[in-house]
Amino acid sequence: MLTCWVLAACCLDLYGGRAVPDSDQPWDAIVVAGCHVRPDGTASPALQRRTEAAIGLWRRGLAPQIILTGGLGDYAPTEAQAAANHAMSLGVPAEALVLEGRSTSTEENARFAAQESQARRIIVVSDRYHILRSQRVFGRHFEHVAGFGSTPALDVRVKGALREVLAITWYAFKGYL
């Protein structure tokens, strides 16, 4: 059982490490999956990494807007606002950003992002071990979804991928996949 769990975690991490697939049609938006805000109100390292990966795709011209998701957690502001503050500090204009600040889960990230935007073809950005679940969940709310995984430090990847196996199991049980 433990071997299967570890193997599944490795597969999730490898899957999310792939590049964004080529497309002959433009993407409507790049969506950043929300993540924690620090006590000082700044984006956590994971949220910063995800936001920076999305900015890189945006600067390559893959989509005209970035949708930042995530509601209020333990600390203000919302995850979406903390990510927006980080993006703007890196030179992204506010008009390129759409904020979805109500969600508290990947399912809500997807549902509320779809409500906040006219986008139908998106690239979802998260930590690489979270890409498979993100693509599946966002695929229920958008017509076409590609994933792009940011790469955290190895210890974060291992812990996150092992946790993600449980999260995928729970989402499958709930019917979200």
N, C-alpha and C positions, 0 to 999 in steps of 0.2 A: 504494500500500500504506500509506504513512504517513498519507495523508488518511483512509483507512478506519479506521485505528487511532485517530486523534484523534476522528473522528466517533463511533466506538463508545464511547470514553471519555466524551465529552460526553453521549451518550444514557444511559449508566449513571448518571452524576451527576444528570441530570434525572429519571430514573426514581426514584431514591432520595429525591428531594426532595419527593415527594408526601406528603400527610398519610395517616394511618392510615385505611383505609376504614371507613365506618360499618358497624355490625353490629347486627342485632336480637337477637343472642345474646351473653352476656357472654364475655369472654376468660378463660381459666384462668390464664395467666401472661404476664409480660413477660420475655423472655430477652435478656440483654446478651451480645453476642459478645465474647469475650475480646480483650485487647490487652496490650501490653507493660507491665511494671512498671519503675519507675525504680530506679537503684542504691540510693537511700535507702529502698526498699521501698514507696513510694507509687505510686498509679496514674498512668500516663502521661497527658498531656493528652487523648489520644484516648480512653483508658479512662474518664477522668473525665467527658468530654463524653457518651459513650455512657451511662454510669451516670446522669448528671443528666437525660438525655432520658428514660430509663426511669422515673426517680423522678417526673418530670412526668406521665407517663402513669399511673403508679400513684396519684399524688395526685388525678388526675381520676377515679379509681375504675374504670379500665378493666379491672383485674385485681387479685386479692387478693395475688398474690405476684410477686416478682422473682427470676428464676433468673440467677445470675451465673456465667459460664463462663470457663474458662481455667486451665491447669495452670502448673507451675513453668517459667519461662524462664531467662533469664540471672541474675535476681535474685529472692530471696525477698521476700515470700511468693508464693503462687500468684496468678495474675491474678484469680481469683474472690475470694480473700481481700482483695486490695488494693482491688477494687471494693466489696466489702462494707464494708471500713473506711471508704471514702469515703462510701458510702450512709448508714452509721450516723452519721457525723460531720454529715450533713445532716438527721438526725432520723428516718431510717427504722428502725423496730424490727427487731431481729434475727429475730424470728419471721416477718417478712414476706419474709425472704431465704432462698433455697435456693442452696447453693454446689456447683458442679460443678468440681472442681479437678484433673482429670486430663488434660484435652484439650490438644492442641497444634496444632489446625487447625480450620477451620470445620466440616469433616466430623465431627471428633470432638466439637466443641462441641455439634453437633446430636444425635449419637448418645448421648453421655453425658448430656446434659440430659434427653433422653427417658427414660433409665434412672433418673435421680434424681428424677423427678417423675411425678405422675399426670396432668399437664396434657396436653390434646389440642388445644386452641385457643390459639394463642400469637401474640403480637406480638414479632417479633425486632427488636432495636435494634442498629444498627451505624453506621459512617460511611455517608453517603448513596450513595457510589459502590459500596459493598459490599452493598447491599440486594438487588439482583436475585439474586446468587449465594447470599446467605444465605437468601432465601425459597425458592429451588429446593432447596437442600441440606436445610434444616430441614423442608421439605415432604415429604421422604422419611421423616421420623421422627415427624411430628405430623400430625393430621388436617386442621387448617386453620391457615394461617400468613399473617399480614399483616406488612408491614415498616414500620419507621419509621427514617428516616435523620437522624442528627445532622449538623450542618454545620460542618466544620472550616474553617480559613482557606483562602483561594483557592489558595495555593501547595501546601498539603497536598492539597487536592481534585484539583488537576491531576496531581500526581505519583501520588497514590493511584488515580485513575481510569485513568491510563495503565497502571499496574501491574496493575490489576484486569482489564483486557482479557486480559492474559496468564494471569492466574489462572483466569479463566473458561474459557479455551481448555484449560488443563491439567486443570481439573475435568471438562470435557466429555470429554476424552481418557480420563481415568480412570474415566468412567462415573458420576460423582457428581451430574451434573445431570439 
